[in-house]
């Protein structure tokens, strides 16, 4: 887990941004724009340029949370953070499909569909955890409940970065990661069954 190694540097940068009155939502928006720009570069076959922009966007994605923790965590901030992340990840995959449709489109479609397994199970679990007052700070203070899995943010960033470095291998990497997404979805469903089954046992 890399969070203990990146929290302190991000917090130091966040301190300066707070002093300059840069809001967490502004950092989130900038990270999103860089991520969409990365997808555009990838679609045009400029994979290294896409990788640079993508990594910059992910730095900002971590930085927005650091800024929020030094100011105020909000529901809107948490909402924008998670939804824009999913849009960037899916757009990156679409970029590879557009870069070489004949070679990449089928694997890209499978991966984009597979993203739904961790995404849907993550968001649905967070909704019902909030309803029951279940909280955790294992990954630091967050605006919503974060349920772990095999394909979290770091793994997704690593996979997309590897695709940029080895674009010819995109179909293989995409299929492997798609299968990992299904495993994550399955484990989260199992966790939900265990956590929420008390309703089913109630008379």
C-alpha positions, -999 to 999 in steps of 0.1 A, spaced: 0 0 0 16 33 -11 -6 57 8 17 60 39 45 70 15 26 97 -5 4 113 22 31 135 37 44 149 4 9 156 -8 0 172 25 30 196 22 19 206 -13 -17 209 -1 -6 234 26 7 258 -1 -25 254 -22 -47 261 9 -26 292 16 -32 303 -20 -69 296 -16 -70 269 -42 -101 247 -35 -101 209 -35 -128 209 -62 -106 231 -85 -78 206 -81 -103 178 -90 -114 196 -121 -79 203 -133 -70 166 -128 -101 156 -148 -91 179 -177 -56 165 -177 -69 130 -177 -92 137 -206 -63 153 -225 -43 122 -219 -71 101 -234 -70 124 -264 -33 119 -269 -36 82 -267 -64 82 -293 -40 99 -316 -13 74 -309 9 97 -288 12 72 -259 41 88 -240 25 122 -240 -7 106 -229 11 89 -201 27 121 -188 -7 139 -188 -23 109 -171 2 107 -143 -1 144 -138 -38 140 -135 -34 113 -109 -11 134 -88 -38 160 -88 -64 133 -79 -44 125 -48 -38 162 -41 -75 172 -40 -81 149 -11 -51 163 8 -65 199 2 -99 188 14 -85 172 46 -69 206 54 -100 225 47 -133 207 47 -145 173 34 -177 178 14 -202 154 -2 -198 173 -35 -161 169 -34 -163 132 -27 -189 128 -55 -168 147 -81 -136 128 -71 -150 93 -76 -172 100 -106 -146 119 -126 -120 92 -118 -142 65 -134 -148 88 -164 -111 93 -169 -103 56 -166 -130 46 -192 -119 74 -215 -83 62 -214 -95 27 -225 -116 43 -253 -84 61 -264 -67 28 -270 -96 15 -289 -96 46 -312 -58 44 -316 -61 9 -332 -97 -2 -335 -90 -35 -353 -65 -46 -327 -79 -30 -295 -116 -24 -298 -128 -58 -285 -105 -59 -255 -113 -23 -248 -151 -31 -248 -145 -61 -225 -124 -40 -201 -149 -11 -201 -177 -35 -193 -156 -51 -166 -150 -18 -149 -186 -19 -140 -180 -48 -116 -157 -29 -91 -174 5 -98 -210 -6 -91 -202 -28 -61 -180 0 -47 -206 27 -50 -236 5 -39 -217 -7 -8 -209 29 1 -246 39 -1 -257 12 22 -227 16 45 -237 52 50 -273 42 56 -261 20 84 -236 44 98 -206 22 89 -174 41 86 -137 34 81 -105 55 80 -82 27 68 -75 48 37 -76 81 56 -105 104 61 -129 102 31 -163 116 22 -176 81 16 -169 45 26 -140 30 7 -142 -8 3 -110 -24 -8 -104 -48 -36 -79 -63 -60 -84 -35 -86 -82 -2 -67 -69 32 -78 -32 24 -77 -36 -9 -96 -57 9 -122 -31 37 -126 -4 11 -129 -22 -9 -155 -31 21 -177 5 33 -174 17 -1 -185 -6 1 -215 9 34 -225 44 20 -222 35 -12 -241 6 -2 -264 11 -33 -286 3 -54 -256 -29 -35 -248 -53 -64 -256 -35 -88 -233 -31 -63 -205 -68 -53 -209 -81 -88 -207 -60 -97 -176 -71 -66 -158 -107 -71 -168 -106 -106 -152 -92 -89 -120 -121 -65 -121 -145 -94 -120 -127 -109 -90 -129 -76 -72 -166 -73 -79 -172 -109 -66 -153 -103 -34 -172 -70 -28 -205 -88 -33 -194 -114 -8 -185 -87 16 -219 -70 11 -237 -103 17 -218 -107 50 -223 -71 61 -259 -66 51 -275 -100 55 -289 -92 90 -320 -77 72 -326 -110 55 -326 -128 89 -349 -103 106 -385 -116 112 
